[in-house]
Amino acid sequence: MKKLAVYAVLTVFAIIVILPIADMILMSFKSLAGIVGQPLSIPHHWRFSNYGLAWSEGNLLGYLINTAVVAVLSVVLIVFLSSLAAYGIARFKFVGNQAVYLLFLAGLALPIQMIAVPLFILMRQLSLLDHLASVTIIYIASGLSFSVFLLVNFIRHVPRELEEAAFIDGATHFQVYWHVILPLVRPSLSTVAVLNLISAWNNFFFPLILLNNPQRMTVAVGIMSFVGQYATQWNLLLPALVIVMIPTVIAFIVVSRQFVRNMMAGAVKF
């Protein structure tokens, strides 16, 4: 009976999450009049041309390329830097070790949007305004705190005997980190990568204030061209949203096995 109640709650939750997405996909095949007049109905005439128009008129290819460059570069650097920092904090005993760890944790307590003005001034002084490097740097800085917090706890549970065996064979600290630690914490690395990829892909705030050139905008800001002051082109905006959603869904599916394994890893010890 208890299990049935759990399944019922999960089913209701899944329906609540899936229905708006399904309705958005259905509406993306409607005309503007159909979207406004009958938003919850199945399309009478499926307008597949909406996707072609959204792709061409919205310059989605350019925006997707910019977003992919920023997201992939930031995720790669976050995974590398956070795992390296986490390995140092978890395995090396030095003066200020705990202080460094707490400094990373302090980043979780401060929403980065609160320091948007100082960051804007800093990027202007570095001549990085209207460059993809500006948002990439901010994504990396904002993603390190949680990533280090997550990885430190996983690395601390890796048996030290494995590292000692590698040291006996003549491995350096970096070789131990690269060939022993990283493979063992791969599930947590996939979690860090997926969460930061979604965050970078969907981020709207910093690209909006740091990027002005339409040729350098990310997709979250670029698709807002369909939203006007007096009217919104819903028949183009909704297909664009579906297109934008596809890459992150594919990325999650690719690493879903590692992601689920990481969720289960917290229930048992190594």
C-alpha positions as CSV (number, residue, x, y, z in Angstrom):
1,M,0.0,0.0,0.0
2,K,2.9,2.3,0.8
3,K,4.6,1.6,-2.5
4,L,1.3,2.3,-4.3
5,A,1.0,5.7,-2.6
6,V,4.6,6.5,-3.6
7,Y,3.9,5.6,-7.2
8,A,0.7,7.6,-7.2
9,V,2.5,10.7,-6.0
10,L,5.3,10.2,-8.5
11,T,2.8,9.8,-11.3
12,V,1.0,13.0,-10.4
13,F,4.3,14.9,-10.2
14,A,5.3,13.5,-13.6
15,I,2.0,14.6,-15.1
16,I,2.4,18.1,-13.7
17,V,5.9,18.3,-15.2
18,I,5.2,16.7,-18.6
19,L,1.8,18.3,-19.5
20,P,3.1,21.9,-20.0
21,I,6.0,20.6,-22.1
22,A,3.7,18.4,-24.2
23,D,1.3,21.3,-24.7
24,M,4.1,23.5,-25.8
25,I,5.2,21.0,-28.4
26,L,1.6,20.7,-29.7
27,M,1.2,24.4,-29.8
28,S,4.4,24.8,-31.8
29,F,2.6,23.1,-34.7
30,K,-0.3,25.5,-34.7
31,S,-1.0,28.8,-36.4
32,L,-0.9,32.0,-34.3
33,A,-4.7,32.1,-34.3
34,G,-4.8,28.5,-33.1
35,I,-2.4,29.1,-30.3
36,V,-4.3,32.1,-29.0
37,G,-7.8,30.7,-29.6
38,Q,-7.4,27.1,-28.6
39,P,-4.1,26.7,-26.7
40,L,-5.0,23.3,-25.1
41,S,-6.4,21.5,-28.2
42,I,-4.6,19.1,-30.7
43,P,-3.7,21.0,-33.9
44,H,-6.2,20.6,-36.7
45,H,-3.6,21.4,-39.3
46,W,0.0,20.5,-38.4
47,R,2.2,23.4,-39.4
48,F,5.6,21.8,-39.7
49,S,6.7,25.0,-41.5
50,N,6.8,26.8,-38.2
51,Y,10.1,25.1,-37.4
52,G,11.6,26.2,-40.7
53,L,10.5,29.8,-40.3
54,A,11.7,29.9,-36.7
55,W,15.1,28.5,-37.7
56,S,15.6,30.9,-40.6
57,E,14.0,34.1,-39.3
58,G,15.4,33.7,-35.8
59,N,19.0,33.0,-36.8
60,L,18.9,29.9,-34.5
61,L,22.0,28.3,-36.0
62,G,24.2,31.2,-35.1
63,Y,22.8,31.5,-31.6
64,L,23.1,27.7,-31.0
65,I,26.8,27.8,-32.1
66,N,27.5,30.6,-29.7
67,T,25.7,28.9,-26.9
68,A,27.4,25.6,-27.6
69,V,30.9,27.2,-27.6
70,V,30.2,28.9,-24.3
71,A,28.5,25.9,-22.6
72,V,31.0,23.3,-23.7
73,L,34.1,25.4,-22.9
74,S,32.7,26.4,-19.5
75,V,31.7,22.8,-18.6
76,V,35.1,21.4,-19.6
77,L,37.0,23.9,-17.5
78,I,34.6,23.6,-14.6
79,V,35.0,19.8,-14.5
80,F,38.8,20.0,-14.8
81,L,39.3,22.9,-12.3
82,S,36.8,21.7,-9.7
83,S,38.0,18.1,-9.7
84,L,41.6,19.3,-9.4
85,A,40.7,21.6,-6.5
86,A,38.6,19.0,-4.9
87,Y,41.4,16.5,-5.1
88,G,43.8,18.9,-3.4
89,I,41.3,19.7,-0.6
90,A,40.3,16.1,0.0
91,R,43.8,14.6,-0.1
92,F,46.4,17.2,0.9
93,K,46.7,18.4,4.5
94,F,48.0,22.0,4.6
95,V,47.5,25.1,6.7
96,G,44.2,26.7,5.6
97,N,42.8,23.5,4.0
98,Q,39.5,23.9,5.7
99,A,39.5,27.7,5.0
100,V,39.9,27.1,1.3
101,Y,37.0,24.6,1.3
102,L,34.8,27.0,3.2
103,L,35.7,29.7,0.7
104,F,34.3,27.6,-2.1
105,L,31.2,26.9,0.0
106,A,30.7,30.6,0.6
107,G,30.1,30.9,-3.1
108,L,26.9,28.9,-2.7
109,A,25.5,31.4,-0.3
110,L,25.8,34.4,-2.6
111,P,23.7,34.6,-5.8
112,I,26.0,35.7,-8.5
113,Q,23.3,38.1,-9.8
114,M,23.8,40.2,-6.7
115,I,27.3,41.3,-8.0
116,A,26.2,41.9,-11.6
117,V,27.2,45.5,-11.5
118,P,30.8,44.9,-10.2
119,L,31.1,42.1,-12.8
120,F,29.9,44.4,-15.6
121,I,32.5,47.0,-14.6
122,L,35.2,44.3,-14.4
123,M,34.4,43.0,-17.8
124,R,34.4,46.5,-19.2
125,Q,37.8,47.2,-17.7
126,L,39.1,44.0,-19.2
127,S,37.6,44.9,-22.6
128,L,35.6,41.8,-22.7
129,L,32.1,43.3,-23.1
130,D,30.3,41.9,-26.1
131,H,32.6,38.9,-26.2
132,L,31.7,35.3,-25.5
133,A,34.7,35.1,-23.1
134,S,32.9,37.3,-20.6
135,V,30.0,35.0,-20.0
136,T,32.2,32.0,-20.2
137,I,34.4,33.3,-17.3
138,I,31.3,34.1,-15.3
139,Y,29.8,30.6,-15.9
140,I,33.1,29.0,-14.8
141,A,33.3,31.1,-11.6
142,S,29.7,30.5,-10.7
143,G,29.8,26.8,-11.3
144,L,33.0,26.0,-9.3
145,S,31.5,26.3,-5.8
146,F,28.8,23.6,-6.1
147,S,31.1,21.4,-8.2
148,V,33.9,21.5,-5.7
149,F,31.5,20.8,-2.8
150,L,30.1,17.8,-4.6
151,L,33.4,16.3,-5.7
152,V,35.2,16.7,-2.4
153,N,32.8,14.4,-0.7
154,F,33.1,11.8,-3.4
155,I,36.9,11.9,-3.4
156,R,37.1,11.5,0.4
157,H,35.3,8.2,0.0
158,V,37.8,6.8,-2.5
159,P,40.0,4.2,-0.7
160,R,43.5,5.6,-0.1
161,E,45.0,2.2,-0.7
162,L,44.4,2.6,-4.4
163,E,46.4,5.8,-4.4
164,E,49.2,4.3,-2.2
165,A,49.5,1.4,-4.7
166,A,49.9,3.9,-7.5
167,F,52.6,5.8,-5.6
168,I,54.5,2.6,-5.0
169,D,54.5,2.0,-8.7
170,G,56.1,5.4,-9.2
171,A,53.1,7.5,-10.1
172,T,53.1,11.2,-9.5
173,H,50.3,13.1,-7.7
174,F,48.9,14.3,-11.1
175,Q,49.0,10.8,-12.5
176,V,47.1,9.5,-9.5
177,Y,44.6,12.2,-9.9
178,W,44.2,11.6,-13.6
179,H,44.3,7.8,-13.8
180,V,43.0,6.7,-10.4
181,I,40.7,9.4,-8.9
182,L,38.9,10.7,-12.0
183,P,37.8,7.2,-13.3
184,L,36.4,6.4,-9.8
185,V,34.4,9.6,-9.5
186,R,33.1,9.5,-13.1
187,P,29.5,9.4,-12.0
188,S,29.9,12.6,-10.0
189,L,31.8,14.2,-12.9
190,S,28.8,13.5,-15.2
191,T,26.5,15.1,-12.6
192,V,28.7,18.2,-12.5
193,A,28.8,18.3,-16.3
194,V,25.1,17.9,-16.8
195,L,24.1,20.5,-14.2
196,N,26.5,23.1,-15.4
197,L,25.7,22.4,-19.0
198,I,22.0,23.0,-18.4
199,S,22.8,26.2,-16.3
200,A,25.0,27.6,-19.1
201,W,22.7,26.7,-21.9
202,N,19.6,28.3,-20.3
203,N,21.3,31.3,-18.7
204,F,19.6,34.5,-19.7
205,F,20.7,37.2,-17.3
206,F,24.4,37.6,-18.0
207,P,24.2,37.3,-21.8
208,L,21.5,39.9,-21.7
209,I,23.7,42.5,-19.9
210,L,27.1,41.6,-21.4
211,L,26.3,40.9,-25.1
212,N,24.9,43.5,-27.4
213,N,26.0,42.3,-30.8
214,P,23.3,40.0,-32.3
215,Q,26.0,37.9,-33.9
216,R,27.4,37.0,-30.5
217,M,24.2,36.5,-28.5
218,T,23.4,33.1,-27.0
219,V,20.2,31.4,-27.8
220,A,18.3,32.3,-24.6
221,V,18.6,36.0,-25.5
222,G,18.4,35.5,-29.2
223,I,15.0,33.9,-29.3
224,M,13.6,36.9,-27.5
225,S,13.6,38.6,-30.9
226,F,10.2,36.9,-31.4
227,V,8.8,38.8,-28.4
228,G,7.8,42.3,-29.5
229,Q,6.6,45.3,-27.5
230,Y,3.0,44.9,-28.6
231,A,2.8,41.4,-29.9
232,T,4.6,38.0,-29.6
233,Q,5.1,35.7,-32.5
234,W,4.0,32.5,-30.6
235,N,4.0,30.4,-33.8
236,L,7.7,31.1,-34.1
237,L,8.7,31.4,-30.4
238,L,7.4,28.0,-29.4
239,P,9.1,26.0,-32.2
240,A,12.3,27.9,-31.3
241,L,11.9,26.9,-27.6
242,V,11.5,23.2,-28.7
243,I,14.6,23.4,-30.8
244,V,16.6,25.0,-28.0
245,M,15.4,22.3,-25.6
246,I,16.6,19.3,-27.7
247,P,20.4,19.6,-27.1
248,T,20.1,19.5,-23.3
249,V,17.6,16.6,-23.5
250,I,20.0,14.6,-25.7
251,A,22.9,15.5,-23.4
252,F,21.0,14.2,-20.4
253,I,20.0,11.0,-22.2
254,V,23.6,10.3,-23.1
255,V,24.9,10.6,-19.5
256,S,21.7,9.4,-17.8
257,R,23.2,6.1,-16.7
258,Q,26.1,7.8,-15.0
259,F,23.7,10.4,-13.5
260,V,21.4,7.8,-12.0
261,R,24.5,5.8,-10.7
262,N,25.7,8.9,-9.0
263,M,22.3,9.4,-7.3
264,M,22.5,5.8,-6.0
265,A,26.1,6.2,-4.9
266,G,25.1,8.4,-2.0
267,A,23.1,5.5,-0.5
268,V,26.1,3.2,-0.1
269,K,29.8,3.5,0.8
270,F,32.7,2.6,-1.5
